[in-house]
Amino acid sequence: MYLAVDIGGTKTLIALFSKRGRVVRRFKFKTARGSKTFIEELKENLEKFQKYKIRSVVVAIPGLVQKNYSVRFGNRDWGDIDLLTPIKSLFECPIYFENDANLGALYEAFRIPGKVIFLTFSTGIGGGIIEKNRILPESNSFEPGHKMYFYDGKVEEWEDIAASSALENYYHADYATDLRGKEIMKDIAKRVYLGLPDIVKKYQPETIVLGGPLGKIFKLYAKYLPSDLGIKFRRPKRPNESVIYGCNIYARQKERE
């Protein structure tokens, strides 16, 4: 069995995968604000899975992974922390750390031919770059959400224009997934499209998968996206669980190396 850990800004999800790739058990808990408390709670919740024969553990990090153990979280002011030691004390198996956007991209691009870029429109805009079912090196420096664009009379970062959090603020909505209406969908398409020409020009993908909360309403706004880029747009297969399924694929790839 394989254990996947997706550390999010508000929730952390632990999922146990069978040999056949099915989720047989999952557990979710609130991500604590302090790193010490989080590590204690993570270890406590991982103990529930010690009774299973775990072949490897893959941990998805919302930030930078350094030397497979020291991680810098993008959504927490934690600096570099060691997660390897507490996890290693529980499991006698390989333990891997990878950026969450890369893992989400790995799953959503799996078995899609050519170069695939996965974009997640959530609190910010992140993503990953995949080719031949592998995370490409340039994916580690891929930060499309911070590029500046002009929209609605001002210049802002793309994620301040098109991330789901930005749309929620602009439309005074609790969730971007609740947004409806032709004019709203046209506006979303324009916002999403802003950064796409630069991405296509630089990385030359064949396919772009548009994920995050906007992935859930993909069909509503995708028909308004311009078709001048010569690429395919796809909706995500699992908008809420791309990352944990990416962890599962990553674990099996590492096992074969």
N, C-alpha and C positions, 0 to 999 in steps of 0.2 A: 504494500500500500504506500501511497505518497501523500504527504501532508503539505497543504498550501496555506500560507498566511498572508492575507492582504491587509496591510496597515493603512487605514484611511484617516482622514482628518477628524472625523467624528466617530467612526466605527471601525473595529477590526474584525475581520472575518477569518475563521479557521475552517478549512474544508478537508475532509479525508477522502481521497480517491482510491477506488479499487484498481486492481490490475487491469481491468477492462475500461478504465477511464470514467467510471460513474462515481458521482458524489454519494457516499454512503452515510456520511455524517457531517454536519456543519454546526458551528457555534459562533455567535456574534456577541461582541461586548463593546462598550463605549471606550473609545481611546482617551485615556487620561491626559490631562493637560501637562502634568509634570513627567519627565522622563523616568525618574526612579519609581514612581507609582505605576507608570505604564509597564515597565519591565517586570515588576512584581506581579501585576495582574496578568500579563502575557504568560509568564512562567506558570502561574496558578492554573490558567485555563488550558495550557498545553499539557499539563499533567493528566488531564482527562483522556488524552490520546496515547498515553504510555503503554496501555495494555495491548495496543495493536502492533503488529510487526511492520515498522515504518522503514521503507527502503531509502528514502531521502526526504528532506524538508526544504521547501523553497519559500523564501520570504520576500514579498513584494514591498518595496520601499518607495514612499512618495517623495523622492529626492535623490541625492547622490550617494552611490555606493563606492566605498573605497576599500580596496584590499579584502573584499568579501567579509568584512566584519565591522569596520568603522563607517557609520552612515550619517549623512547630513540630511535631516528631514526638511522638505520644502514647505510643509505646512505647520511646523512647530519650531520654536526657537530653542532647540535642544543642542545645537552644535553637533559634535561627533560623539556617538555613543556606541558601546559594545553590546551587540545583541547575540553574538556568537556564543560567548561563554555561558549565559544562562540557558540557551537552547541546547547547547552541547552537553550540559549537565543532565539533560533529560533523555536524549536520544543518541544511540551509538550508530550513527549513520551519517552520510554526507549532508552538509547543510549549505545552501546556496542563497545569496542575496542578489536581487536584481531590481532595477527601477520598475515601478508599477506600470507606467505607460508602455515600456518596452514589452512587458509580459502581456498586457492587453493587446498590443499590436501583434505579438506572436500568435495568439489564438485567433484573432480576427482575420489575419492574413494567411493563416495556415491553409496550404494546398491551393492558394490562388496563384496563378502563374504570373511571372514578371515581378517587377518591384512594386511593393505595396506600402502606402503610407497610411497609418492609422492616426486619426485626430480625435482627441477627446475634449468635448466642449462641456466643462463642468464649472468648478470654482474658477479655474483658469482655462487655458488652452495648452494641452500637452500632446504628446504623441510619440510614435516610434516608426522606424523604417525597417522593413522586412524584405528579404529576397531569398528565394529558394528555402523558405521555412526557417530562416535564420535571422537573428537580430544583427543588423549591419553596424559596424563601428561608429559611423556618423550619427547613429541614433542616440548615442550618449550625449551629444552636444546639440541635439535637436530641441530648440526652444522657440517654436513659432509664435507663441502667444505674446512675446515681448516686442515684436516688430511694430513699428509705428505706422498708423494709417490715418487718413483724413476721412471723417464721417460725421454727418449731422452738424457741420459747422465748426468742428474742432479736431485736433490731432491727438490721438490716444493710442495706447497699446491695443493690439488686436483683441486680446482677451478682455479688455475693458469695453469693447464694442460688441463682441460676439459670444463670449462665454455665457453659459446658462445663467450664472449669477448676475451678469450684466443685464441680460434680458429680463430677469425677474425684477431687478431694480427699476429698469426703464418702464416696464409694463405693470409694475406694482402687483406682481403675481407671486403666490407662495411657491409655485414650482413652474419651471419653464415647460415642463411636460403638459401643463394644463392650458397652454396658450393655443388659441384657435382663431380662425378668421383669415380670409384671403389676403387682406392687406398686411396683416401681421406676418403671415407666412412669406409674403414677398419681401418684407423688411428683413426677416431672419435670413432669407436666401442672400440678400445683398450683403448683410453683415458677415455671413459665413464665407461668401465668395471673395471678400476683400483680400485675404491672405493667400488664397489658392494659386493665383498666377505666379507669385514669387516662389512658392513651394514647387510648383511644376517646373518652372524654369531652372531652378537650382538642382533638384533631385531627379527629375524626369521619371516619375512613376507611371505605371500603366493604370493603377487603380488607387483611389483614395476612399477609405472607409471613414464615415463620419459618425463618431460615437459619443459617449457620455449621455447625459439626459436628452440632448438633441437627437441622439440616435433613436430614441423612442418615438419621436414625431418626424422622423426622416421623410416618410412618404408625403407628409403634408407640405413641406417646404422644398423638397428636392426637385420637384417639377418646375420650380421657378429659378433654379440654378442655370446660369448660362452654359451652353454646350460648346463653347469655343476653345476649350482647353485640350480637347482630344483625348480625354481620359474617361474611365468609368468611375461612377460614384456608387458606393454600396452602403447599405445599412448594416449595423453590427448584428452578429448572430445572437449575442447575449449582452445587451447593453449594461446590465447590472452585474454580470459575472465574468466579463472578459478576462479580468486579471487572474482569478483563481484557476480558470481553465488554462490560461497561459502558463501558470505555475506548473500545472500538471504536464503540459507539453515540454516545458523547459527541463523538468526533472528527468523525463525519459530521454531527452536528447543528451543530457549530461551523463546518464547511465551508459549510453552507447559510445561515448567518447573514449 
